[in-house]
Structure formats: C-alpha cells, structure tokens
C-alpha cells in the first residue's frame, strides 16, 4: 500500500504572518487547534510540523485565513519582494498570488497596512508613550521607503521595520526633548497600569526581549538575532524580565497569562497609524531636505576653502625671537612702570627744565 503524501503547508514564516494578519494570538490559535502555545510556536518557527488529522485541520485553518485576507483586499506583507524601478516590477508571494506584479508603492503600502497598526501598539508597550510610538513607527517606515530595494529583498521585511521602530523608540536622545520629559497619562484599568509600571521599570534590553518573545511570539534565536545578542544573553534577559514581572505581579508568573495580558494591554489603546501615502510623502520630503542640506554644506565648504587659499600668506615669516644677553649686556625691554625713585627724578627734571636759548648759555661760576 502506498502512503498518501502529506498535506502541503505554507512556510513557517507564512504561517505566523497569516495568524497575525487575522489579529489572532498564538494562545487563540492553540485553543482552536487543541494544542499548547509552545506547539504553535514550534510550528511557526519550523522546528516541528503537525501530522495526520491535525495537519489537515491546520492547513484548512491557514487557507481560510489567507482567503479571508484576499477577500478583504489586504495582502499580508509576507516576503514582499520589490525590485528597483530600473530592475523590474515587484511581487508579493503569499498564500494568494497576484495576477499582476506590484509596484514599489503598492508593495510598501501592503507592508504598511499589515504591520503598522500592530507595530504602533507594540511600541507603546515598549515606551509607555503613545505619540512616541506613532512617531517611531512612522520614522521606521520612512527609512524603509528610502531603502526600499534593500528592505523589499530582505528575508523578513516586517522584522526589519520592527527592529528599526524599536531602535527609534528606545533612542536615549528622547530624554532631552521637552515634550517627553513628563510621563503620559497611564491606562485607565488598574491591572493594565500595574503591568505598564512593571514594564517601564525593566531595563530597555530586557523589556525588548520580553516583548518580542512573550508579546510578539518570536522564537528565542529570532529574538536574539533581532536584539543583536547571543541566544544565551537573550535567554538570561528573558528570565530576569520574567522574574521581575512575577515578583511584582505574581499572577503573571505563567508565560501564557503574561502573553494574554500583554495582548490585552496593547489592544485597549486605540492607536492609529498615519496613512501609507502620508508616510511615503514624508520620507521623500525628508530625503529632499537632507539632500539639499548636504549640497549647501558642500558649497559652503568649497567657498571657505577657496577663501582660505585666496587670503593665506604665500611665504613663511619667522617669528621674532626673544632677546638674549650678549657679553653681559641685557636685551632691550619694553618700557614698564616707573619706580618711586624714577618718578621723583622725572618730576625734578621737568621742574628744572629751561626753555629757549638760555639753555645753551653757560652758567657763570
């Protein structure tokens, strides 16, 4: 008897993207599939794959999520690939393929529509500031549009933008901005306020690791790679962060409960991102501004260099050396203040001075 081939599944990264596109957490997917959240995480990272009836059910679920996204007219960013305008057109391979290739603007808008809403909420958990979260996400996407050929060919464009947004949000320079010197109003719910207070007491590296692993649902190697740390360092940060949260809030000692509470806290804040066209226009305006600033600086530097060459001396003039004693004769010095004896002699000479021809006449003896 020949064994029937296994039901094909999308790649691991596509599984996670389809789930996130449906605004479904790993815990919710695990409840629908009748498995644990760790099992879902293993499926989405490629460490394991379901088999048998569970594989067929998982495949039907993913196909339904992909069809739902296609019906809504929103494509997940997936591995959005876009070539440079000179290199050719763009395409976005996913569960539902496009009949026509995407332009760079369309591919960017698809990535923005998929990532920006959730990314703003994640960045809010990272900083505790609503306006800073929106600003950081917009800056990340503006930078992504400026480097779109590079970002579009990246293995995980969503991860590229997320890492950039987190870097912008955690920049230490924000503390010098007057608008960010005072805390923002906390969440209305008391339990959410307590969780936010604990998150903000964590060091930025631990807070970021906890959010990526227990909030976003990345695997430990992916979390380590995105935080630019070794796997061991990321594990230590995660353990210390969990221990701090469990010490302050014992009810969140269970990672599953912590994941659920993080999702609830992010969902309660009605944070909206700007329109993708606005972000693209802002990126282009910023690029034009810095280009003009660089041209103006270069022109000023060339003018300063030309002026220096024009007015600089053409030959070397050695400085006058200090005087030296020659054969016991001291060097000439500039006149200084008179002593009391010298002033007395000067006054006497001025009082006895003669004027006119009488000065030349000899005095009788």
PyMOL commands that set and color helices and strands:
alter all, ss='L'
color gray80, all
select helices_A, chain A and resi 12-21+26-33+37-45+53-72+104-127+130-146+148-152+157-169+172-176+178-180+190-201+204-216+220-226+231-248+250-252+255-268+276-311+340-351+357-360
alter helices_A, ss='H'
color red, helices_A
select strands_A, chain A and resi 79-82+90-93
alter strands_A, ss='S'
color yellow, strands_A
deselect
rebuild
show_as cartoon
